[in-house]
Amino acid sequence: MAEIRMTAAHSPSPRVFFYVQHLLGIGHLARASRIAGAMARDGCQVTVVTGGVPVNGFPGQDVTSVTLPPVVASSAGFSGLADQSGNAVDETFLSRRRDLLLDAFRQAAPDVVIIEAFPFGRRQMRFELLPLLDAIAKADPKPRLYTSVRDILQQQKKPGRDEETVALLRDHFDGVLVHGDPHFVRLEETFPLTEAIADKIAYTGLVAPMLPAEPAEIFDIVVSAGGGAVGRDLIRASLEAASRVAVDRRWLLVTGPNLPERDFADLAGHAPGNVELIRFRKDFTSLLRGAELSISQAGYNTVGDLLVAGCRSILVPFTTGGETEQSVRAERLEKLGLALALPEAGLTTKLLVEAIETALSRPKPRSPDIDLNGAAKTSAIIQGIS
């Protein structure tokens, strides 16, 4: 059975059914949770359906949480699905998930359905999302349907993929919520067929946190690896750098909750005395506000945290398996003078040390002219169309 948890009661309308599937990191889940929280605070009755490995604290308070039997990506290249033990899932498992999702939809009887990423991404989930689209089309009354996507998409290399995305959007979806600022990056820069769906697009601004409180604890250099599933090499290079540069400064290395325990123990055993190694900090954005420098990948949520905190940053975008999204973001921020970008492939301690010295010699970045109010604006859009 799917796990259903209700954390608070709300006014009856509008009812929002929000599907999010995280497969490798936790970025999609974190962004969706921030949006769901904003809608709930504004009076919506929100059901969040998650299909990845549960993460403590998400999707947060004030929503109805439905947890499907978890699946993860079989590899860093997002090929195939596995259960949380790493075993390939079979048709029986997938059919059960599909049925649980459809049951949750019928029980929620929503006014609005939001599907995170699909059909721009999450093609692996078509076994349950295409039946969900059919159920939405047959519902009476029929809810309005929106896709929720980040501003920079993974660029498709297989012929016909973008055309398939457009067809699904034209046939089923009422709108495309692009969580970005068109003055920073426009959807057409990473989705070539944007003109075909231009009438459906609404930009919300980046989904970023509010300015955090001053930190209760100060670390000079904060290193983070997102969810941790693919950040081991960045953490290892940072450990080595901490023994060569800024040795008189206090370092915090946040590995992420998904780093395998064996890797965490190995890294902890090599940490110099000026380094604290942990898996997760709830006050991460506050720590960035007090830090002199951040070293991280270039994920959507991490960059949002950095822009709000006004911290110097070195970005090492994730590129495994042909991923392009983080590289585009890092390069754009570097051109604006808001970060330094280093390549993931061939990252060495020497390169990282040189970048740290350069970054620390520069003033903190100016306040960016980028709309960071995406959660609140998404909530306003949903209330306006429901």
Salt bridges, closest charged atoms under 4 A:
GLU3 OE2 - ARG5 NH1 3.39
ASP99 OD1 - ARG98 NE 3.13
ASP103 OD1 - ARG106 NH1 3.44
ASP111 OD1 - ARG15 NH2 3.45
GLU116 OE2 - HIS28 ND1 2.87
GLU116 OE2 - ARG31 NH2 2.76
GLU128 OE2 - ARG97 NH2 2.49
ASP151 OD1 - ARG329 NH2 3.37
GLU164 OE2 - ARG123 NH1 2.86
GLU164 OE2 - ARG126 NH1 3.90
ASP181 OD1 - HIS183 ND1 3.08
GLU188 OE2 - ARG186 NE 2.73
GLU189 OE1 - ARG332 NH2 2.61
ASP199 OD1 - ARG170 NH1 2.72
GLU214 OE2 - ARG289 NH2 3.21
GLU217 OE2 - ARG250 NH2 2.72
GLU217 OE1 - ARG281 NH2 3.18
ASP233 OD1 - ARG232 NE 3.72
GLU261 OE1 - ARG279 NH2 2.96
ASP263 OD1 - ARG232 NH1 3.61
ASP266 OD2 - ARG236 NH2 3.17
ASP266 OD1 - HIS270 ND1 3.75
GLU276 OE1 - ARG250 NH2 3.75
ASP283 OD1 - ARG281 NE 2.83
GLU292 OE1 - ARG312 NH1 2.89
GLU325 OE1 - ARG150 NH2 3.34
GLU325 OE2 - ARG329 NH1 2.31
GLU354 OE2 - LYS350 NZ 2.65
ASP371 OD2 - LYS377 NZ 2.50
